[in-house]
Every structure is written in structure tokens, then in C-alpha cells.
Amino acid sequence: MCDYSLHGVRNRPAKVGEKLVTTDFGTGTRGFASPNELKTAVCLLPGTELAFSSEVNHSRWTIRSLIRERFMSQTKTPYRTAIFRRNDVGMMTHHDALEFPNGEIVLLTYLSPGQEATVLQLPAGPRLAEERYEQAPAPIVA
């Protein structure tokens, strides 16, 4: 729900329609927060759909082939919508990521701070047995 490096930060789950902003929490990672509570991480479930107010700015590792030098460069994706994903689960690395319509996956920790997004939709969760029973059609008695 929230990256491992945010476990020491106060956090809460996201709500549909909520406005969020990308934030650096000072823990070595970035994530989402409410504009009114920048010190509280807003955690997303895998499958949560987001809409950004503009194209998304993020860092990207680039390798210069001639001198084999790695460096971070800033880039912008042409999309304003993304789906939250968990990436490389089980490895000791950042997991929280966004998947854009072209299939590109960007770790949240690479997003530039201060970008605004809105939670469009949360993923459908498993329904309780009681809910399934209540919604089942009544048997037809002849």
C-alpha cells in the first residue's frame, strides 16, 4: 500500500475524488500526500486510477553508451492518467509505481515533487460472503 520506506511516516488510505500532490517525505522516497497534510502519506492500492492536472514530470536513469556513465535526467510523459502498481515485490527496492497508457512504468520515488493528481477510482476489493448472499436473486418457488 505504501512503499517500505514510508512505514515510519504517518499514513492513511486514499479516497475516491481526493486531490493529492507528489511529496518528498525525507525518507529517501517520494509518494502522495493531501495538499492540506503534507507530512501524511496517502497510500494507494494496486489498481487505483489517477488523473494528473498536467503531463507527469519524472527522473529517468540514462546510460551514455560511449563512456558508460549513468545519470538522472528529467523527462515528461505525454499522459495525464496512470494506474498505481506494485513493482518488483519481494526485492529490497522501491515498489510503488505508476503505469501509463503506453505501458511505461515509473517508480513514485522518481516523480518530481509538487505534481497534482486526483484519485479517479479505487480497485474493486473482494466482497464479503454476506454481501454476495444479499445480492443473490431470490429462488423461484413453483
C-alpha positions as CSV (number, residue, x, y, z in Angstrom):
1,M,0.0,0.0,0.0
2,C,2.8,2.4,0.9
3,D,6.4,1.8,0.0
4,Y,8.6,0.2,2.6
5,S,10.5,3.4,3.3
6,L,7.2,5.2,4.2
7,H,6.3,2.7,7.0
8,G,7.8,5.2,9.6
9,V,5.7,8.1,8.2
10,R,2.1,8.7,9.3
11,N,-0.2,7.4,6.6
12,R,-3.8,6.8,5.6
13,P,-5.6,5.2,2.7
14,A,-6.7,7.2,-0.4
15,K,-10.4,8.1,-1.1
16,V,-12.1,8.4,-4.5
17,G,-12.2,12.0,-5.7
18,E,-9.4,13.1,-3.4
19,K,-6.8,15.6,-4.6
20,L,-3.2,14.6,-4.0
21,V,0.2,16.1,-4.5
22,T,3.5,14.3,-5.1
23,T,5.7,14.8,-2.0
24,D,9.2,14.1,-0.8
25,F,8.8,12.7,2.7
26,G,12.5,12.9,3.6
27,T,12.9,9.1,3.9
28,G,14.6,8.5,0.6
29,T,11.4,8.2,-1.3
30,R,8.5,10.2,-2.7
31,G,4.8,9.5,-2.7
32,F,1.4,11.1,-2.4
33,A,0.0,13.4,0.3
34,S,-3.0,15.6,0.7
35,P,-2.2,19.3,-0.1
36,N,-3.5,20.0,3.4
37,E,-1.5,17.3,5.2
38,L,1.9,17.2,3.5
39,K,3.5,15.1,6.3
40,T,0.9,12.3,6.0
41,A,1.5,9.8,3.2
42,V,-1.7,8.8,1.3
43,C,-1.4,5.1,0.4
44,L,-2.8,3.7,-2.8
45,L,-3.9,0.1,-3.5
46,P,-2.7,-1.6,-6.7
47,G,-5.1,-0.8,-9.5
48,T,-6.0,2.7,-8.2
49,E,-6.6,5.0,-11.2
50,L,-5.2,8.6,-11.1
51,A,-5.6,11.7,-13.2
52,F,-2.9,14.3,-13.1
53,S,-3.5,18.0,-13.7
54,S,-0.7,18.1,-16.3
55,E,1.8,15.9,-18.0
56,V,3.8,13.9,-15.4
57,N,7.5,15.0,-14.8
58,H,9.9,12.4,-13.6
59,S,13.5,11.4,-13.4
60,R,14.9,8.6,-15.5
61,W,18.2,6.8,-15.5
62,T,20.2,7.3,-18.7
63,I,23.4,5.5,-19.7
64,R,25.8,7.2,-22.0
65,S,26.9,4.4,-24.2
66,L,30.4,5.7,-25.1
67,I,31.6,6.4,-21.6
68,R,29.3,4.1,-19.7
69,E,28.2,6.9,-17.4
70,R,24.8,6.7,-15.6
71,F,23.0,9.9,-14.7
72,M,19.5,11.0,-13.9
73,S,17.7,13.2,-16.4
74,Q,14.3,14.9,-16.2
75,T,11.6,13.8,-18.7
76,K,7.9,14.3,-19.1
77,T,5.4,11.7,-20.1
78,P,2.7,12.8,-22.5
79,Y,-0.1,11.2,-20.4
80,R,-2.2,12.6,-17.6
81,T,-3.7,9.3,-16.4
82,A,-2.0,6.4,-14.7
83,I,-2.7,3.2,-12.7
84,F,-0.9,2.6,-9.4
85,R,1.1,-0.7,-9.4
86,R,3.4,-2.6,-7.1
87,N,6.7,-3.3,-8.9
88,D,9.4,-5.9,-8.1
89,V,7.6,-7.1,-5.0
90,G,9.9,-9.3,-2.8
91,M,13.0,-7.3,-3.7
92,M,14.6,-4.8,-1.4
93,T,13.9,-1.8,-3.6
94,H,11.2,0.7,-4.1
95,H,7.9,-0.9,-5.2
96,D,5.3,1.8,-5.6
97,A,5.0,2.7,-9.3
98,L,2.7,4.2,-11.9
99,E,1.8,2.5,-15.2
100,F,1.0,4.9,-18.0
101,P,-1.3,4.1,-21.0
102,N,1.7,3.2,-23.2
103,G,2.9,0.5,-20.7
104,E,5.7,2.7,-19.3
105,I,6.2,2.1,-15.5
106,V,7.7,4.9,-13.4
107,L,8.6,4.5,-9.7
108,L,6.8,7.0,-7.5
109,T,10.2,7.9,-6.0
110,Y,11.2,9.3,-9.4
111,L,8.2,11.7,-9.7
112,S,9.0,15.4,-9.4
113,P,7.5,16.9,-6.2
114,G,4.5,19.2,-6.3
115,Q,2.5,17.5,-9.1
116,E,-1.2,17.4,-8.6
117,A,-3.4,14.3,-9.1
118,T,-7.0,13.2,-8.4
119,V,-8.0,9.7,-7.4
120,L,-10.4,8.6,-10.1
121,Q,-11.2,5.1,-9.0
122,L,-10.1,2.6,-6.3
123,P,-9.8,-1.1,-7.3
124,A,-12.7,-3.4,-6.6
125,G,-12.0,-5.4,-3.5
126,P,-13.2,-8.8,-2.6
127,R,-16.8,-8.9,-1.5
128,L,-17.8,-10.4,1.8
129,A,-19.9,-13.6,1.8
130,E,-22.8,-11.6,3.4
131,E,-22.8,-9.1,0.5
132,R,-22.8,-11.9,-2.1
133,Y,-25.7,-13.6,-0.2
134,E,-27.7,-10.3,0.0
135,Q,-27.3,-9.6,-3.7
136,A,-28.2,-13.2,-4.9
137,P,-31.5,-13.4,-6.7
138,A,-34.3,-14.9,-4.7
139,P,-35.1,-18.5,-5.7
140,I,-38.2,-19.1,-7.7
141,V,-40.8,-21.2,-5.9
142,A,-43.2,-23.1,-8.1
